Amino acid sequence: MYYPTELVEEIRFQNTIEDVIGEYIQLKKRGSSYFGLCPFHNENTASFSVSPDKQMYYCFGCGAGGNVYTFIMQMENYNFVESIQYLAERARITLPEPEMSEQEKERIQIHQQLLEIHKEAARYFYSNLHSNRGQYALKYLTNRKIEPRSQKTFGLGYANVARSDLYQFLASKGYDDQVLLKSGLIIPEKRQAGYFDRFFNRLIFPIFDVHNRVIGFGGRVLGEGQPKYLNSPETLLFDKSKNLYGLNIARTSREDQILIVEGYLDVIALHQAGISNVVASLGTAFTVYHAQLLRRYVREVVLIYDSDEAGIRAALRAIPILEQQGLRVKILEIPGQQDPDDYIIKYGKEAFRELLEKETSSSMEFEIKLMMNKYNLDDPEGKIAFMEEAGQRLIKISNTVEQEIYTQEVAKIGGIPLEVLKKEMIRYQKTQKVISPTSPVSTSPKRTEKDTGIVKAQRNLLCLLLTESGLYEQLKKYLSPQDFIDGLYRKVAELIYQGYENGEKMDGASIIGKFELLEEQQKVSKIFTTNLVFQSKEERQKIIHEQVRLVKQSSIEHRSRTTTDLAQLQGLITEKRQLEQMNISWLDG
């Protein structure tokens, strides 16, 4: 699915980057640029810059950067097409039907059918709950103090004891068996022809996306049976690692935080208590996608997991994931290893609200408490182990004030001078690469020093090519786009060379717009946020000359390793000789 390049550019022109970003964060003008606090990581000093001239943004703290499409993709967790649609609507530009391949048309058709099937299934389950067959399930909800209004709000339902009722219902609506299989709601019989329902004799919790569309189901077994909870499998609609139960409601809350609990009933119980800013993960470990979803709506989350060993492990796994996405994390431990649902049933909603207000702690306070319980602080070895683990955690705090406060607290707990702990923290930093909780986690392989120099040379030359049109005529005699061995940089070079040959007007923001993936856009943006300053004409010539030689030599070496063709090898030898004879004077031409 794609839109014409001219239209994509027109939408970008109609959405100036300073106006769009200004709707999300407060910007202050400084010189020709605007600065503000980065929305993608926690910081106290404004290191997030927006350039109206370049129509690009860049954060000097975390390295996030790109054009207006990149910002919307990163901020709203949209793909490229969704960011185009969002900005077109903002600029009141009517979009034509996007151009699609036959395969894409078929995929969209199936996607729409699956949405219809899930909507029909949700209605069927809801109807069952309120029929004679659903009396046992209704009694269970009554015992759990789930009110009729909540049953309707969350669309709760019941799957019959009979194992093929839903299949027969959906088949009677005319849905094809193969599409029903893709929905994950039916399963083929193993021993005989036919199909049976995935959910039977279960209380049903429809799972909605943020647009209030049913995309899956969760089912709690009634009576004996395993597993206790069963979710829809991954389908074209549903991926449990990328969805959160209750987010369709929580996102409309005016609260500046979202509570994260473990179960469906916890979400519903809190909603009944007047707390609508609550979600639950869908029986899976918390993921980066979950954190990115939450970041679209709030900047603070409260983890409310069971205080048993499994709940503590889940919280410790979730904390760094959330913090790496720029979210502040707090923890609420409910006394007696109870979950929110049980606590509210036993003590009432006002008691829970008071608990939430008074007993919430920061993620660091929570971790310090766990460390104190883990080690015997009356024993020298236990105290040393505590100080070492706490010190390793403290150096990961990016906020200087926050780090100082907790460093003082840890030193006091351990009974050692503050300066001694700080010296140890400096030693920890020297012996390991510290990844800040607010810094993007790189998944790229480590590069050698030589590789790093080549990458930098390619980036610098591409930046100069775009900003100095006169350099193109000189450079194209010695470098072709194929000499850029990094695949993404090669594509950028092709776009720049092609643009000059066609007489097109280009800038960094328009080049970024040629790439659909967020990761690609951010990598390309680093090319055009490169700040090259030369002290003199001679220095400029020398640096460009050296970097052309480095890129060309790397290209020759790369091609010589990947070919066995004799004619090509001879051609590479000739290129190498020409490179050795290249004189810096070519830049004077």
Buried (B, 14 or more C-beta within 10 A) or exposed (E): BBBEEEBBEBBBEBBBBBBBBBEEBEBEEEEEBBBBBBBBBBBEEBBBBBBBEBBBBBBBBBBBBBBBBBBBBBBBBBEBEEBBBBBBEBBEBEEEEBEEEEEEEEBEEBEEBBBBBBEBBBBBBBBBBBEEBBEEBBEBBEEBBBEEEBBEBBBBBBBBEEBBBBBEBBBEEEBEBEBBBBBBBBBEEEEEEEBBBBBBBBBBBBBBBBEEBBBBBBBBBBEEEEEEBBBBBEBBBBBBBBBBBBBBBBBEBEBEBBBBBBBBBBBBBBBBBEBBBBBBBBBEEBBBBBBBBBBEBBBBBBBBBBBEEEBBEBBBEBBBBBBBBBBBBBBBBBEEEBBBBBBBBEBEBEEBBEBBEEEBBBBBBBBBEEBBEEBEBEEEEEBEBBBBBBBBBBBBBBBEEBBBBBBEBBBEBBEBEEEEBBEBBEEBBEEEEBEBBBBBEEEEEEEEEEBEBBBEBBBBBBBBBBBBEEBBEBBBEBBBBEBBBBEBBBBBBBBBBEBBEEEEEBBBBBBBBBBBEBEBBBBBBBBBBBEEEEEEEEEBBBBBBEBBBBBBBBBBBEBBEEEEEEEEEEBBEEBBEEBEEBEBEBBEE
